[in-house]
Amino acid sequence: MSGDRSASVRSFSLPLESPLSTSAGDIDERSGFVVRYDHRGETGIGEATPLPGWTESLADCEDALDRALAAGADGDHSAALLELDADEARAARHGFATALLDADARADGLPLYRWFDDSRTVHRVPVNATVGDADRESTVERAAAAIDRGFDCLKLKVGARSVDADVERVRAVREAVGVDVTLRLDANGAWTREEAQRALDGVGPVGVAYVEQPLPADDLSGLATLRERSDDVDIAVDETLAERSMAAVFDAGAADVVVLKPMVLGGPGTAHTLAMRAREEGIEPVVTTTVDAVVARTAAVHVAAAIPDVAPCGLATGELLAEDLAPDPAPVSEGAMAVPQDPGIGIDASEVGP
């Protein structure tokens, strides 16, 4: 394809195995766009899958991609990227940036993670299992089932019930799985400051690694206060990074852990840069998805693999989809995901539907 440059955007819609509850309501499918872009004699592939409450709308994503690919139709990828504001067209920018990075890494003969950091070969990255909201008995059953599948890090959803009920659920899970399993909690910003403090006091003696988004996204001062008062449980931010910059989080002292979603941050490159910046600040990065299809999910695996000694990440989300765009090159086994070693993200563009 030397000298031949082209681009395309194709829409897709994938059903979920069961409805997913989010702060913006329940969703039963993931809709987005497959992006193809020819660069350096290679066809790169990307995915733009907006998520309500986190990124631009599906219609705005399509409009942004159309503008970007028109600007970059003659091979000027810089002009295309300039059309994609990282704050206003996050998913669209992710789709184009992933395609561009995929092509670059293919041209250099490197898997994407080694294009970011060529100092190491990484075959697997650790991942956590997510245990959704349920009553005490069901939560324990789901946690035990995840352990049986080989996971040693569990993320429990909290915040939909009373603080006392959630503390009891966490205690029951700890008793069931033993002390060697890492427990994380995700409140999705559901608690008030008083509720969050009571929750941390209640789960601290149980052994919880961190609580993700214990307060609403914009309450940086409250998050900082919780962090100062909590010696046993770390504070992680997730939704906050959709509303505030990483610099604002650093300046406020609001987090011990940052949860990085490449689709929300505008691309794998941005996510990797922010992960390494967090490390410099003594903050641990954890890479997760927004329940993406296989292209974006695999790109996120590469981001995680490029972070030395990465903590378990929230990437094991493929099972939430009833269908996917292509065969998965990064399957989950024994609490870890395989890292593709082929050039680029490791997915044959010809195999990706639609």
C-alpha distance (Angstrom), angle and dihedral (degrees) to the residues before:
residue distance angle dihedral
M1 . . .
S2 3.82 . .
G3 3.78 108.8 .
D4 3.81 91.9 6.2
R5 3.77 113.9 110.5
S6 3.77 124.8 179.2
A7 3.79 141.3 151.2
S8 3.78 137.7 -159.4
V9 3.79 141.2 -177.1
R10 3.79 122.2 -155.9
S11 3.79 126.2 -178.9
F12 3.81 125.9 -130.7
S13 3.78 139.0 179.2
L14 3.80 123.1 -159.8
P15 3.82 124.3 -170.0
L16 3.80 119.8 -130.2
E17 3.78 121.4 -128.3
S18 3.82 87.4 -120.8
P19 3.83 134.6 -5.8
L20 3.80 115.7 -74.2
S21 3.79 119.2 -139.1
T22 3.81 115.1 -138.8
S23 3.79 134.9 166.5
A24 3.82 86.9 -99.7
G25 3.81 93.5 51.8
D26 3.80 137.8 -87.6
I27 3.79 120.1 -40.1
D28 3.80 126.3 -166.2
E29 3.79 100.8 -174.7
R30 3.80 140.9 31.3
S31 3.77 115.6 -132.6
G32 3.76 127.2 -174.3
F33 3.79 147.1 115.1
V34 3.78 137.8 -74.1
V35 3.80 109.9 -139.7
R36 3.79 123.1 -156.9
Y37 3.79 121.6 -172.2
D38 3.80 129.3 175.0
H39 3.78 113.6 -139.3
R40 3.81 133.6 156.7
G41 3.80 91.1 -1.5
E42 3.81 93.9 -55.2
T43 3.80 134.4 99.0
G44 3.77 110.6 -126.9
I45 3.78 122.0 -161.8
G46 3.79 129.1 -149.8
E47 3.78 140.7 170.3
A48 3.79 131.1 -135.8
T49 3.81 110.6 -168.8
P50 3.82 112.1 165.1
L51 3.80 119.8 -152.4
P52 3.83 120.6 -154.8
G53 3.78 112.0 -111.2
W54 3.80 92.9 17.8
T55 3.80 108.2 56.3
E56 3.79 141.1 9.8
S57 3.80 120.0 -61.3
L58 3.79 122.9 -87.9
A59 3.81 91.5 -105.7
D60 3.81 93.2 48.5
C61 3.79 89.9 47.4
E62 3.80 91.2 54.4
D63 3.81 92.1 47.3
A64 3.80 91.6 50.2
L65 3.80 92.6 48.9
D66 3.79 91.9 49.1
R67 3.81 90.7 52.2
A68 3.79 92.9 45.8
L69 3.77 96.2 48.6
A70 3.78 91.1 46.4
A71 3.81 88.6 53.3
G72 3.79 91.2 47.9
A73 3.80 97.4 40.5
D74 3.82 92.4 110.8
G75 3.80 92.1 51.0
D76 3.78 97.1 -89.4
H77 3.80 97.5 136.5
S78 3.81 91.4 169.9
A79 3.80 89.8 61.7
A80 3.79 89.8 48.9
L81 3.80 92.4 52.1
L82 3.80 90.9 48.7
E83 3.80 88.1 60.7
L84 3.82 90.1 58.0
D85 3.78 112.3 74.4
A86 3.80 109.1 -157.9
D87 3.82 91.2 -139.5
E88 3.80 99.5 43.2
A89 3.83 103.2 33.6
R90 3.78 104.7 28.8
A91 3.79 99.6 150.8
A92 3.80 92.7 42.1
R93 3.78 91.0 51.2
H94 3.79 89.7 48.5
G95 3.80 90.9 53.5
F96 3.79 95.4 50.6
A97 3.81 95.4 38.4
T98 3.81 91.1 51.3
A99 3.81 91.8 51.0
L100 3.80 90.3 49.2
L101 3.81 93.5 48.0
D102 3.81 91.2 45.5
A103 3.81 90.1 54.6
D104 3.82 92.6 45.5
A105 3.80 93.1 50.4
R106 3.81 91.3 45.6
A107 3.79 90.7 51.3
D108 3.82 90.0 50.8
G109 3.82 91.9 46.6
L110 3.82 93.1 -121.4
P111 3.80 134.6 124.0
L112 3.79 107.0 -113.7
Y113 3.81 95.4 -108.2
R114 3.82 90.2 56.8
W115 3.80 89.7 47.2
F116 3.83 84.7 62.2
D117 3.84 94.3 41.4
D118 3.80 119.7 5.2
S119 3.81 94.5 -176.8
R120 3.82 97.3 90.8
T121 3.78 143.3 36.5
V122 3.80 112.0 -137.0
H123 3.77 121.7 -171.9
R124 3.81 101.4 175.8
V125 3.80 138.9 20.2
P126 3.83 122.3 -156.2
V127 3.80 117.6 -115.4
N128 3.79 136.2 -171.0
A129 3.79 128.6 -129.4
T130 3.79 117.3 -127.5
V131 3.80 118.0 -134.0
G132 3.79 109.4 -162.7
D133 3.77 129.4 -145.1
A134 3.81 113.9 -67.3
D135 3.78 139.4 132.8
R136 3.79 120.1 -70.0
E137 3.80 96.7 -92.4
S138 3.80 95.5 44.8
T139 3.80 91.4 46.9
V140 3.79 90.7 54.0
E141 3.81 91.2 47.8
R142 3.80 92.3 50.7
A143 3.79 92.0 46.8
A144 3.81 91.4 50.6
A145 3.81 90.6 48.6
A146 3.82 90.3 53.6
I147 3.79 90.9 50.8
D148 3.80 89.4 50.5
R149 3.83 88.1 55.1
G150 3.80 90.0 57.0
F151 3.81 103.6 -96.7
D152 3.80 118.2 140.7
C153 3.82 96.4 179.7
L154 3.80 122.0 62.4
K155 3.79 130.3 -172.9
L156 3.80 113.1 -156.1
K157 3.78 121.2 -159.4
V158 3.81 112.1 -130.3
G159 3.79 136.3 167.5
A160 3.79 100.5 69.5
R161 3.82 91.3 89.3
S162 3.77 133.9 42.9
V163 3.78 117.2 -67.3
D164 3.81 90.4 -114.1
A165 3.80 91.8 52.5
D166 3.78 91.8 49.1
V167 3.80 92.7 48.4
E168 3.81 89.2 52.4
R169 3.81 90.6 49.5
V170 3.80 91.2 52.0
R171 3.80 92.5 47.2
A172 3.80 90.7 50.0
V173 3.79 92.1 50.9
R174 3.79 92.3 48.7
E175 3.80 90.4 51.3
A176 3.81 90.6 49.3
V177 3.82 99.7 46.3
G178 3.79 101.0 35.4
V179 3.78 132.2 -132.5
D180 3.81 99.2 -64.1
V181 3.81 95.3 69.4
T182 3.80 118.1 88.5
L183 3.80 114.0 -128.8
R184 3.79 124.3 -157.7
L185 3.79 127.4 178.9
D186 3.80 128.4 -148.9
A187 3.81 117.3 -162.1
N188 3.83 96.5 172.2
G189 3.82 90.4 -140.3
A190 3.81 93.4 -61.1
W191 3.81 100.9 133.5
T192 3.77 134.3 81.0
R193 3.79 117.1 -131.1
E194 3.80 91.4 -98.1
E195 3.81 93.0 48.0
A196 3.78 92.0 47.4
Q197 3.80 92.2 52.3
R198 3.81 91.2 49.2
A199 3.79 90.2 49.2
L200 3.80 93.3 50.6
D201 3.80 90.9 47.4
G202 3.80 89.5 50.2
V203 3.81 99.0 48.2
G204 3.80 98.0 35.0
P205 3.84 95.0 86.8
V206 3.83 90.2 47.6
G207 3.78 94.0 63.6
V208 3.81 111.2 -106.5
A209 3.80 118.6 173.4
Y210 3.79 96.4 -152.1
V211 3.77 145.5 -24.8
E212 3.76 113.9 -128.6
Q213 3.79 118.0 -140.8
P214 3.82 98.1 -16.3
L215 3.83 90.1 171.4
P216 3.81 134.7 37.1
A217 3.78 115.2 -70.4
D218 3.80 97.9 -105.7
D219 3.82 97.5 47.6
L220 3.79 97.5 97.8
S221 3.79 94.3 152.5
G222 3.79 91.2 51.8
L223 3.80 91.4 49.6
A224 3.80 90.1 49.5
T225 3.81 91.0 51.0
L226 3.80 91.8 49.9
R227 3.78 89.7 50.0
E228 3.80 92.1 51.1
R229 3.82 92.0 49.8
S230 3.80 97.4 44.4
D231 3.79 116.7 81.6
D232 3.80 96.4 164.5
V233 3.81 105.7 40.7
D234 3.79 127.0 49.1
I235 3.81 123.1 -137.5
A236 3.81 120.2 -125.2
V237 3.79 127.8 -169.4
D238 3.80 125.7 -150.2
E239 3.82 114.7 144.7
T240 3.80 87.6 37.7
L241 3.80 90.1 71.0
A242 3.80 90.2 59.3
E243 3.82 88.8 60.5
R244 3.80 106.9 26.0
S245 3.78 133.3 42.8
M246 3.77 122.7 -109.4
A247 3.81 87.8 -116.3
A248 3.81 89.9 58.5
V249 3.80 90.2 51.4
F250 3.80 90.6 50.0
D251 3.79 93.2 47.2
A252 3.80 92.4 49.5
G253 3.79 94.0 47.9
A254 3.79 86.4 -131.1
A255 3.81 103.0 146.1
D256 3.77 146.8 44.3
V257 3.83 90.4 -175.6
V258 3.82 132.1 30.7
V259 3.80 120.1 -155.0
L260 3.79 107.9 -147.5
K261 3.80 121.9 -158.4
P262 3.83 109.4 -172.5
M263 3.83 91.6 -156.6
V264 3.82 90.2 56.9
L265 3.80 94.5 42.2
G266 3.80 96.0 52.8
G267 3.78 102.1 -103.5
P268 3.81 148.6 -17.5
G269 3.80 92.5 -82.4
T270 3.79 93.5 55.5
A271 3.79 91.0 46.1
H272 3.81 91.8 51.9
T273 3.79 92.5 47.3
L274 3.81 91.6 50.9
A275 3.81 91.3 46.4
M276 3.78 92.0 55.9
R277 3.80 91.5 43.7
A278 3.80 89.2 53.3
R279 3.79 90.2 51.6
E280 3.79 89.4 54.2
E281 3.81 88.1 55.4
G282 3.81 92.4 49.9
I283 3.81 92.4 -106.8
E284 3.80 120.5 131.3
P285 3.84 117.5 -125.9
V286 3.80 121.5 -144.2
V287 3.82 118.4 -172.4
T288 3.82 119.3 -144.7
T289 3.80 139.4 164.7
T290 3.79 134.3 -125.2
V291 3.83 90.2 -127.0
D292 3.78 90.4 -78.0
A293 3.78 131.4 176.6
V294 3.78 121.5 -101.0
V295 3.82 98.5 -81.3
A296 3.80 96.1 56.7
R297 3.78 92.5 35.4
T298 3.80 92.0 54.9
A299 3.80 91.9 46.2
A300 3.81 87.7 54.4
V301 3.81 89.5 52.5
H302 3.81 88.0 57.2
V303 3.82 90.8 50.6
A304 3.80 89.5 53.3
A305 3.81 92.2 46.2
A306 3.82 90.4 54.2
I307 3.84 90.9 59.4
P308 3.82 110.3 85.8
D309 3.82 113.6 -121.3
V310 3.79 91.0 -3.6
A311 3.80 117.7 -163.9
P312 3.82 118.3 -120.7
C313 3.79 107.6 -67.0
G314 3.80 133.6 -149.4
L315 3.80 96.8 -114.9
A316 3.80 102.2 115.6
T317 3.79 93.7 97.5
G318 3.79 102.1 114.1
E319 3.79 91.5 96.6
L320 3.80 89.1 65.1
L321 3.82 89.3 70.3
A322 3.79 121.2 80.1
E323 3.82 89.2 -157.2
D324 3.80 135.6 16.8
L325 3.79 139.9 -159.8
A326 3.81 98.0 -113.9
P327 3.81 142.5 -12.4
D328 3.80 111.4 -60.1
P329 3.84 113.3 -110.8
A330 3.82 91.9 -173.2
P331 3.82 107.3 56.4
V332 3.80 122.7 -179.6
S333 3.80 118.1 -116.1
E334 3.80 131.2 162.0
G335 3.78 94.1 -10.4
A336 3.80 97.2 -48.7
M337 3.79 139.6 86.4
A338 3.78 124.3 -131.3
V339 3.81 115.5 -116.2
P340 3.83 112.7 -136.6
Q341 3.80 112.7 -123.1
D342 3.82 98.3 -164.4
P343 3.82 117.4 105.4
G344 3.80 115.8 -78.7
I345 3.77 118.6 4.5
G346 3.79 89.9 -31.1
I347 3.81 100.6 -112.0
D348 3.80 122.7 119.6
A349 3.79 105.1 -125.3
S350 3.80 90.3 -147.1
E351 3.80 90.2 62.3
V352 3.79 95.9 54.1
G353 3.79 116.7 100.4
P354 2.88 150.2 -118.3
